[in-house]
Amino acid sequence: MSVTVRPAQDRGHANHGWLDSHHTFSFANYHDPAHMGFGPLRVINEDRVAAGAGFDTHGHRDMEIISYVLEGALEHKDSIGTGSVIRPGDVQVMSAGTGIRHSEFNHSRSEPVHFLQIWIMPNAAGLKPRYDQKAFADADRRGRARLVASGDGREGSLMIHQDADLYAALLKNGETITHSLKPGRKAWVQILRGSADINQAAVRLGDGVAITGEAAVSIVSRGDTELLVFDLP
């Protein structure tokens, strides 16, 4: 059994002026052999993009890419004809499959956008590219772990090509939630706001927690807390 904290300050960091990014796992010029991912979870980047700036059109293959906006608005365009704006509470899923080209820009000319970019390795290569997006109301995530992405799209979640479940939660001070893990499963918890005790480990903004060999993930909020829980094979 293991509960391992990945402290926020130990993450990789890149500041390009228009983009300030923290990398939980190895990404781009940041390489740490000890942090190459966790199961099929390959990337968690916490990105802040300046007003009017963004990622120019570029390509991906064979990756499930999830965007989760915390503040501001992110404008998406891609080669399969999708154009959309993602705001707080929205979750975006893009299956790169055989190949997709896309751009992600700050929709605002005056305010920054703050979001998480998440990559999950798919369970098969050469899939048809696809895009999906859904809004999850604060009330739906408040006081509980709301399923927002899954391998089967159950409970109104977005479907991804992997046997992985992603939950989002908004918790008040002292609120407790427990997520059971099936045998052989593991979990990653990422703190987006606030702080919490995760299986008795104290964590704060930007920290991640790897949980293996445990029967459940136990979360006690220490303030107003927003977090993601990944249930992984």
C-alpha positions as CSV (number, residue, x, y, z in Angstrom):
1,M,0.0,0.0,0.0
2,S,1.3,3.4,-0.9
3,V,0.3,7.1,-0.7
4,T,2.9,9.3,-2.4
5,V,2.6,13.1,-2.6
6,R,3.9,14.9,-5.6
7,P,4.6,18.4,-4.2
8,A,3.6,21.4,-6.4
9,Q,7.0,23.0,-6.1
10,D,8.7,19.9,-7.4
11,R,6.9,20.0,-10.8
12,G,8.6,21.0,-13.9
13,H,8.1,24.7,-14.9
14,A,8.3,26.6,-18.1
15,N,7.5,30.3,-18.5
16,H,7.4,31.5,-22.2
17,G,5.9,34.9,-21.4
18,W,2.6,34.2,-23.0
19,L,2.4,30.8,-21.3
20,D,3.2,29.9,-17.7
21,S,3.1,26.1,-17.3
22,H,3.7,23.6,-14.5
23,H,4.3,20.0,-15.5
24,T,3.3,17.2,-13.0
25,F,5.0,14.7,-15.4
26,S,7.7,14.9,-17.9
27,F,6.7,17.1,-20.8
28,A,8.5,19.0,-23.7
29,N,11.9,20.2,-22.4
30,Y,11.2,19.0,-18.8
31,H,12.3,15.4,-18.4
32,D,12.3,13.5,-15.1
33,P,12.7,9.7,-15.5
34,A,11.0,9.3,-12.1
35,H,7.9,11.1,-13.2
36,M,6.9,9.9,-16.7
37,G,3.3,9.4,-15.8
38,F,1.1,7.2,-13.7
39,G,-0.5,4.2,-15.4
40,P,-2.1,5.5,-18.6
41,L,-2.2,9.1,-17.2
42,R,0.7,10.7,-19.1
43,V,0.4,14.5,-18.7
44,I,-1.1,17.0,-16.2
45,N,-0.1,20.5,-17.2
46,E,-1.4,23.5,-15.3
47,D,-1.4,26.3,-17.9
48,R,-1.9,30.0,-17.7
49,V,-2.2,31.7,-21.1
50,A,-2.0,35.5,-21.5
51,A,-4.8,37.5,-23.0
52,G,-5.0,37.1,-26.8
53,A,-2.3,34.4,-26.8
54,G,-2.4,30.6,-27.3
55,F,-1.2,27.5,-28.9
56,D,-1.1,27.8,-32.7
57,T,-2.3,24.9,-34.9
58,H,-0.4,21.7,-34.2
59,G,-0.9,18.0,-34.5
60,H,-1.4,15.0,-32.2
61,R,-1.8,11.3,-32.7
62,D,-3.0,8.4,-30.5
63,M,-3.8,10.4,-27.3
64,E,-6.9,11.2,-25.3
65,I,-6.6,14.9,-24.5
66,I,-8.8,16.5,-21.8
67,S,-9.0,20.2,-21.0
68,Y,-10.5,21.5,-17.7
69,V,-10.9,25.3,-17.3
70,L,-10.5,26.9,-13.9
71,E,-10.7,30.6,-14.9
72,G,-11.3,32.5,-18.1
73,A,-12.3,31.0,-21.5
74,L,-10.4,28.8,-23.9
75,E,-11.2,28.9,-27.7
76,H,-10.8,25.6,-29.6
77,K,-10.6,25.0,-33.3
78,D,-9.6,21.7,-35.0
79,S,-9.2,19.9,-38.3
80,I,-12.4,17.9,-38.0
81,G,-14.5,21.1,-38.1
82,T,-15.0,21.8,-34.4
83,G,-15.1,25.4,-33.1
84,S,-16.0,26.0,-29.4
85,V,-15.3,28.0,-26.3
86,I,-14.5,26.2,-23.0
87,R,-15.3,27.9,-19.7
88,P,-15.2,27.0,-16.0
89,G,-17.3,23.9,-15.4
90,D,-16.8,22.7,-19.0
91,V,-14.8,19.6,-19.8
92,Q,-13.3,19.0,-23.3
93,V,-12.2,15.7,-24.6
94,M,-10.3,15.2,-27.9
95,S,-9.3,11.8,-29.2
96,A,-6.4,12.4,-31.5
97,G,-6.5,8.9,-33.0
98,T,-5.1,8.7,-36.5
99,G,-4.2,12.4,-36.3
100,I,-5.9,15.7,-35.5
101,R,-4.7,19.3,-35.8
102,H,-6.0,21.9,-33.4
103,S,-5.4,25.3,-31.8
104,E,-6.2,26.5,-28.3
105,F,-6.3,30.3,-27.7
106,N,-7.3,32.5,-24.9
107,H,-10.8,33.7,-25.9
108,S,-10.3,37.0,-24.0
109,R,-8.2,40.0,-25.1
110,S,-8.0,41.3,-21.6
111,E,-7.9,38.5,-19.1
112,P,-5.7,35.4,-18.7
113,V,-7.1,31.8,-19.0
114,H,-6.1,29.2,-16.4
115,F,-6.7,25.5,-17.2
116,L,-5.5,22.0,-16.9
117,Q,-4.3,20.1,-20.0
118,I,-4.5,16.3,-19.3
119,W,-3.3,13.5,-21.6
120,I,-4.3,9.9,-21.2
121,M,-2.9,7.1,-23.4
122,P,-5.7,5.3,-25.3
123,N,-6.3,1.6,-25.1
124,A,-5.9,1.3,-28.9
125,A,-4.0,3.0,-31.7
126,G,-5.3,4.3,-35.0
127,L,-8.8,5.3,-33.7
128,K,-11.0,7.8,-35.5
129,P,-10.4,11.4,-34.3
130,R,-13.3,12.9,-32.3
131,Y,-14.2,15.8,-30.1
132,D,-16.7,16.2,-27.3
133,Q,-17.5,18.9,-24.7
134,K,-19.9,19.1,-21.8
135,A,-20.7,21.6,-19.0
136,F,-20.9,20.2,-15.4
137,A,-22.7,22.6,-13.1
138,D,-21.1,23.6,-9.8
139,A,-24.1,22.0,-8.0
140,D,-23.3,18.7,-9.7
141,R,-19.8,18.7,-8.3
142,R,-20.4,20.2,-4.9
143,G,-19.9,18.0,-2.0
144,R,-19.2,14.9,-4.1
145,A,-17.0,13.4,-6.8
146,R,-18.9,13.8,-10.1
147,L,-17.9,11.5,-12.9
148,V,-17.0,13.7,-15.9
149,A,-15.1,11.3,-18.2
150,S,-15.0,7.5,-18.4
151,G,-14.3,4.6,-20.7
152,D,-18.0,3.9,-21.2
153,G,-19.6,7.3,-21.0
154,R,-21.9,6.3,-18.1
155,E,-23.8,8.7,-15.8
156,G,-23.7,11.4,-18.5
157,S,-19.9,11.6,-18.5
158,L,-17.7,12.2,-21.6
159,M,-16.3,9.0,-23.2
160,I,-12.6,8.4,-23.5
161,H,-10.8,5.4,-25.1
162,Q,-9.3,4.0,-21.9
163,D,-10.6,2.1,-18.9
164,A,-10.1,5.2,-16.7
165,D,-12.6,7.3,-14.8
166,L,-12.1,11.0,-14.1
167,Y,-14.1,12.7,-11.2
168,A,-14.4,16.4,-10.3
169,A,-15.3,17.7,-6.9
170,L,-16.0,21.0,-5.2
171,L,-15.7,20.7,-1.4
172,K,-16.3,23.1,1.5
173,N,-14.1,23.1,4.7
174,G,-14.5,19.8,6.6
175,E,-16.4,18.0,3.9
176,T,-15.4,14.4,3.5
177,I,-15.8,12.1,0.4
178,T,-14.7,8.5,-0.1
179,H,-14.1,6.9,-3.5
180,S,-13.8,3.1,-3.4
181,L,-11.1,1.4,-5.6
182,K,-11.6,-2.0,-7.1
183,P,-8.8,-4.6,-6.6
184,G,-5.9,-3.8,-8.9
185,R,-6.9,-0.2,-9.5
186,K,-5.0,2.9,-8.4
187,A,-5.8,6.6,-8.1
188,W,-4.2,10.0,-8.7
189,V,-5.7,13.0,-7.0
190,Q,-4.8,16.5,-8.2
191,I,-5.5,19.6,-6.1
192,L,-6.8,22.5,-8.2
193,R,-7.7,24.9,-5.4
194,G,-7.5,24.8,-1.6
195,S,-6.1,22.0,0.4
196,A,-7.1,18.6,1.8
197,D,-6.1,15.4,3.6
198,I,-5.9,12.6,1.1
199,N,-5.7,9.2,2.9
200,Q,-4.3,11.2,5.8
201,A,-1.6,12.9,3.7
202,A,-1.8,16.7,3.9
203,V,-1.8,18.3,0.4
204,R,-2.3,21.8,-0.9
205,L,-2.8,23.7,-4.2
206,G,-0.9,22.1,-7.1
207,D,0.0,18.9,-5.3
208,G,-0.8,15.5,-6.7
209,V,-1.2,12.2,-4.8
210,A,-0.5,8.7,-6.2
211,I,-2.5,6.0,-4.4
212,T,-1.8,2.3,-5.0
213,G,-2.8,-0.8,-3.1
214,E,-5.5,1.0,-1.2
215,A,-9.2,0.0,-1.0
216,A,-10.4,3.6,-1.2
217,V,-9.5,7.3,-1.6
218,S,-10.5,9.2,1.5
219,I,-10.7,13.0,1.1
220,V,-11.2,15.6,3.8
221,S,-11.3,19.2,2.6
222,R,-9.4,21.9,4.5
223,G,-11.1,25.0,3.1
224,D,-12.8,25.6,-0.2
225,T,-11.2,22.9,-2.4
226,E,-11.5,21.8,-6.0
227,L,-9.9,18.6,-7.1
228,L,-9.8,15.9,-9.7
229,V,-9.7,12.1,-8.9
230,F,-8.4,9.7,-11.6
231,D,-9.4,6.1,-11.1
232,L,-6.9,4.1,-13.2
233,P,-6.0,0.6,-14.3
